[in-house]
Amino acid sequence: MKLKNIKIVMVETTHPGNIGAAARAMKNMELSQLVLVNPKCPMGDIAYSRGSGANNILDDRITVNTLPQAVSDCQLVVGTSARLRSLAWPELTPNSLAQKVKGLNDAEKVAIVFGREHAGLTNEELKHCHYTVTIPTNPEFSSLNVASAIQVVSYEIYNQFTDVETLKVSENLEPVADSAELEGYFAHLEQVLISTGFLNAENPRQMMKRLRRLYQRAEPSKNEVNILRGILSSVEKYRK
């Protein structure tokens, strides 16, 4: 895995100072890809001032409208979360996330997603993530500035890459499916489950969320996703 393949994704950030501070934190830890999803503030001098010299990261930032656009080419997507959810998502600590990233091969890409300053990520946004990562904090004062959170996670990753003890490289030699390929599979799966009557389109409850959690935890390869879609296509053909 290469540090240049790691994206820091900030969703609907409302203060330019947080973007600048995030860029500074990234440059400290040799991360360079900053993606802004539908930012709610202009960049301006405030961001560059807080960036303290991380101008190249701010200049090269990418801005997109939606989270799926930001992570479509990534094989591992991790969302940060500080609150409990009605449907628990597979969870990592910053350290275990860093170890997982270190074990990926050099062709794979990672997105680490940070939510809004006041509300974090929505459940709808978290469904695009394979895991969540939570930074341990004082339970009586758990609110953490988004740039500070980026600093903590980036440090853990950088520390793994500079550690003299090498970690075991992932044994999965097949390229892992990216987010866009998984989204195509999930849409296909939902369509087939509705057509067979297994899934009630008017009252789906949390079925698709649970299936997403299952497949994202498995981190299927591109070839495995193609096999799964082939199975779905055979079901459609049989029904016809």
C-alpha positions as a printed NumPy array, in Angstrom:
array([[  0.   ,   0.   ,   0.   ],
       [  1.209,   3.516,  -0.818],
       [  0.422,   6.631,   1.199],
       [ -0.404,   8.501,  -2.02 ],
       [ -3.346,   6.105,  -2.538],
       [ -5.124,   7.297,   0.611],
       [ -7.871,   9.9  ,   0.284],
       [ -9.084,  12.081,   3.127],
       [-12.722,  12.867,   2.344],
       [-14.512,  15.725,   4.133],
       [-18.307,  15.856,   3.826],
       [-20.168,  19.185,   3.815],
       [-17.537,  21.027,   5.848],
       [-18.846,  24.393,   7.084],
       [-15.675,  26.243,   8.127],
       [-12.702,  26.935,   5.82 ],
       [-10.343,  26.876,   8.804],
       [-11.109,  23.199,   9.335],
       [-10.214,  22.45 ,   5.721],
       [ -6.914,  24.277,   6.08 ],
       [ -6.105,  22.554,   9.378],
       [ -6.962,  19.193,   7.805],
       [ -4.546,  19.873,   4.929],
       [ -1.826,  20.743,   7.436],
       [ -2.448,  17.524,   9.364],
       [ -2.283,  15.534,   6.136],
       [  0.996,  17.091,   5.011],
       [  2.534,  16.334,   8.422],
       [  1.825,  12.651,   7.735],
       [  2.687,  12.574,   3.997],
       [ -0.914,  12.246,   2.812],
       [ -1.766,  14.302,  -0.256],
       [ -5.277,  13.535,  -1.569],
       [ -8.004,  15.795,  -0.152],
       [-11.556,  15.409,  -1.452],
       [-14.364,  17.772,  -0.448],
       [-17.95 ,  16.598,  -0.769],
       [-20.411,  19.466,  -1.263],
       [-18.508,  21.924,   0.979],
       [-20.635,  24.573,   2.676],
       [-17.961,  27.27 ,   2.806],
       [-15.582,  29.048,   0.398],
       [-11.884,  28.319,   0.641],
       [-10.297,  31.774,   0.73 ],
       [ -7.439,  33.09 ,   2.82 ],
       [ -8.669,  31.479,   6.045],
       [ -8.111,  27.956,   4.739],
       [ -4.643,  28.778,   3.385],
       [ -3.687,  30.563,   6.591],
       [ -4.704,  27.578,   8.736],
       [ -2.964,  25.275,   6.266],
       [  0.384,  26.793,   7.301],
       [  2.19 ,  25.858,   4.096],
       [  0.104,  22.905,   2.924],
       [ -0.868,  24.947,  -0.137],
       [ -0.23 ,  22.139,  -2.588],
       [ -2.852,  19.947,  -0.914],
       [ -5.404,  22.775,  -0.949],
       [ -4.559,  23.69 ,  -4.546],
       [ -4.911,  20.081,  -5.705],
       [ -8.097,  19.334,  -3.755],
       [-10.955,  17.685,  -5.591],
       [-14.546,  18.824,  -5.047],
       [-17.496,  16.553,  -5.833],
       [-21.226,  16.662,  -5.171],
       [-21.802,  13.291,  -3.507],
       [-19.976,  10.746,  -1.374],
       [-20.361,   7.914,  -3.946],
       [-18.488,  10.11 ,  -6.448],
       [-15.688,  10.649,  -3.937],
       [-15.137,   6.946,  -3.179],
       [-16.111,   5.245,  -6.442],
       [-12.548,   4.096,  -7.267],
       [-11.669,   2.947,  -3.724],
       [-11.452,  -0.661,  -2.546],
       [-11.623,   0.256,   1.161],
       [-13.924,   2.989,   2.475],
       [-13.929,   3.809,   6.192],
       [-16.266,   6.321,   7.815],
       [-15.536,   8.048,  11.111],
       [-18.264,   7.932,  13.741],
       [-18.501,   8.917,  17.4  ],
       [-22.061,   7.78 ,  18.135],
       [-23.89 ,   4.498,  18.417],
       [-26.081,   3.451,  15.485],
       [-29.304,   1.464,  15.388],
       [-27.537,  -1.022,  13.124],
       [-23.951,  -1.52 ,  14.257],
       [-21.321,  -1.321,  11.492],
       [-18.039,  -3.275,  11.641],
       [-15.789,  -1.051,  13.727],
       [-12.053,  -0.387,  13.762],
       [ -9.811,   1.566,  16.102],
       [ -7.394,   4.057,  14.51 ],
       [ -4.577,   1.563,  15.107],
       [ -6.386,  -1.448,  13.605],
       [ -7.396,   0.732,  10.641],
       [ -3.74 ,   1.649,  10.119],
       [ -2.723,  -2.009,  10.196],
       [ -5.435,  -2.896,   7.702],
       [ -4.345,  -0.127,   5.336],
       [ -0.703,  -1.203,   5.628],
       [ -1.623,  -4.731,   4.542],
       [ -3.24 ,  -3.675,   1.242],
       [ -1.38 ,  -4.008,  -2.034],
       [  0.083,  -1.068,  -3.925],
       [ -2.744,  -0.883,  -6.477],
       [ -5.554,  -0.51 ,  -3.952],
       [ -7.047,   2.817,  -2.908],
       [ -8.481,   3.877,   0.439],
       [-10.923,   6.616,   1.423],
       [-11.269,   7.75 ,   5.038],
       [-14.445,   9.792,   5.357],
       [-15.05 ,  12.55 ,   7.905],
       [-18.503,  14.046,   8.408],
       [-19.98 ,  17.411,   9.261],
       [-18.63 ,  19.347,  12.222],
       [-22.004,  19.389,  13.984],
       [-23.494,  16.028,  13.056],
       [-20.926,  13.683,  11.511],
       [-22.034,  11.246,   8.812],
       [-25.606,  10.178,   8.164],
       [-26.667,   6.529,   8.152],
       [-27.243,   6.873,   4.404],
       [-23.614,   7.953,   3.947],
       [-22.268,   5.231,   6.232],
       [-23.847,   2.555,   4.044],
       [-21.124,   3.311,   1.481],
       [-18.433,   2.429,   4.043],
       [-16.951,  -1.   ,   4.723],
       [-16.111,  -0.07 ,   8.317],
       [-16.395,   2.742,  10.823],
       [-13.519,   4.007,  12.918],
       [-14.002,   5.588,  16.341],
       [-11.316,   7.505,  18.198],
       [-11.376,   6.668,  21.925],
       [-12.115,   9.829,  23.926],
       [-13.354,  10.983,  27.307],
       [-16.973,   9.673,  27.413],
       [-18.006,  12.858,  29.199],
       [-16.51 ,  15.048,  26.458],
       [-16.268,  13.034,  23.261],
       [-16.631,  15.857,  20.721],
       [-13.472,  16.06 ,  18.605],
       [-12.684,  18.749,  16.037],
       [-12.686,  17.26 ,  12.528],
       [ -9.117,  18.402,  11.778],
       [ -7.95 ,  16.9  ,  15.079],
       [ -9.638,  13.619,  14.158],
       [ -7.873,  13.668,  10.794],
       [ -4.562,  14.263,  12.58 ],
       [ -5.072,  11.26 ,  14.89 ],
       [ -6.053,   8.844,  12.125],
       [ -3.343,  10.103,   9.761],
       [ -0.712,   9.714,  12.471],
       [ -1.686,   6.098,  13.15 ],
       [ -1.392,   5.298,   9.457],
       [  1.922,   7.129,   9.057],
       [  3.279,   5.369,  12.115],
       [  2.566,   1.98 ,  10.525],
       [  4.35 ,   2.982,   7.328],
       [  7.442,   4.181,   9.166],
       [  7.591,   1.264,  11.609],
       [ 10.724,  -0.844,  11.108],
       [  8.716,  -4.003,  11.727],
       [  7.027,  -4.93 ,   8.474],
       [  3.535,  -6.352,   8.525],
       [  2.362,  -9.374,   6.62 ],
       [  1.228,  -8.387,   3.149],
       [ -2.311,  -9.303,   2.198],
       [ -2.486, -12.768,   0.668],
       [ -5.376, -11.753,  -1.587],
       [ -3.672, -11.361,  -4.956],
       [ -6.904, -10.572,  -6.814],
       [ -7.771,  -6.867,  -7.118],
       [-10.501,  -5.892,  -4.668],
       [-13.782,  -4.531,  -6.045],
       [-14.061,  -0.761,  -5.797],
       [-17.009,   1.153,  -4.368],
       [-18.648,   1.779,  -7.743],
       [-18.591,  -1.942,  -8.567],
       [-20.117,  -2.789,  -5.19 ],
       [-22.827,  -0.169,  -5.669],
       [-23.677,  -1.738,  -9.032],
       [-23.936,  -5.131,  -7.356],
       [-26.117,  -3.839,  -4.513],
       [-28.52 ,  -2.199,  -6.972],
       [-28.668,  -5.433,  -9.012],
       [-29.185,  -7.545,  -5.879],
       [-32.015,  -5.35 ,  -4.605],
       [-33.728,  -5.485,  -7.998],
       [-33.586,  -9.299,  -8.088],
       [-34.712,  -9.712,  -4.464],
       [-37.746,  -7.515,  -5.153],
       [-38.575,  -9.42 ,  -8.358],
       [-38.503, -12.777,  -6.542],
       [-40.623, -11.483,  -3.679],
       [-37.882, -12.007,  -1.093],
       [-37.694,  -8.254,  -0.462],
       [-40.796,  -6.129,   0.046],
       [-40.084,  -2.86 ,  -1.78 ],
       [-42.703,  -1.02 ,   0.298],
       [-41.384,  -2.312,   3.62 ],
       [-37.719,  -3.315,   3.172],
       [-36.837,  -2.635,   6.826],
       [-33.051,  -2.975,   7.164],
       [-32.566,  -5.94 ,   4.837],
       [-30.363,  -4.157,   2.287],
       [-28.343,  -2.465,   5.036],
       [-27.633,  -5.848,   6.594],
       [-26.668,  -7.34 ,   3.238],
       [-24.392,  -4.381,   2.553],
       [-22.696,  -4.925,   5.885],
       [-22.193,  -8.613,   5.077],
       [-20.635,  -8.067,   1.641],
       [-18.546,  -5.047,   2.619],
       [-17.1  ,  -6.98 ,   5.546],
       [-16.082,  -9.737,   3.119],
       [-14.246,  -7.226,   0.849],
       [-14.951,  -9.234,  -2.34 ],
       [-12.585,  -9.086,  -5.289],
       [-13.601,  -7.763,  -8.701],
       [-13.864, -11.334,  -9.972],
       [-16.056, -12.381,  -7.037],
       [-18.432,  -9.471,  -7.648],
       [-18.652, -10.504, -11.308],
       [-19.51 , -14.059, -10.202],
       [-22.207, -12.784,  -7.838],
       [-23.726, -10.638, -10.573],
       [-23.607, -13.603, -12.928],
       [-25.634, -15.584, -10.387],
       [-28.192, -12.781, -10.221],
       [-28.386, -12.671, -14.012],
       [-29.02 , -16.436, -14.096],
       [-31.901, -15.975, -11.653],
       [-33.369, -13.26 , -13.873],
       [-32.988, -15.471, -16.942],
       [-34.636, -18.419, -15.159],
       [-37.61 , -16.296, -14.101],
       [-38.136, -15.132, -17.656]])
